[in-house]
Amino acid sequence: MSTVPSTTIVTNLKNVSTPTANTIANSVAYGLDVNGMLAEALTKAYELKNCLTLLAAHTDSADPNLTTLNDVLASLT
């Protein structure tokens, strides 16, 4: 299994292609809305970025978690 750096997660979700007819047909057979799920994933990625921004803005500069929050935020493009 390959790993994707977090720097590309939001960017990749923004640039996701429309699923093929076969993918849609297979997902419908299992009651899944592939296009809706992809859109929801992008929405959740933006929500994560917003939540982390709020956390970082209200985290004391002496808190060691601030570095981690800022590192994650910097990686979300």
Stockholm file with secondary structure:
# STOCKHOLM 1.0

chainA/1-77         MSTVPSTTIVTNLKNVSTPTANTIANSVAYGLDVNGMLAEALTKAYELKNCLTLLAAHTDSADPNLTTLNDVLASLT
#=GR chainA/1-77 SS CCCCCGGGHHHHHHTCCCCCHHHHHHHHHTTCCHHHHHHHHHHHHHHHHHHHHHHHHTSCTTCTHHHHHHHHHHHCC
#=GC SS_cons        CCCCCGGGHHHHHHTCCCCCHHHHHHHHHTTCCHHHHHHHHHHHHHHHHHHHHHHHHTSCTTCTHHHHHHHHHHHCC
//
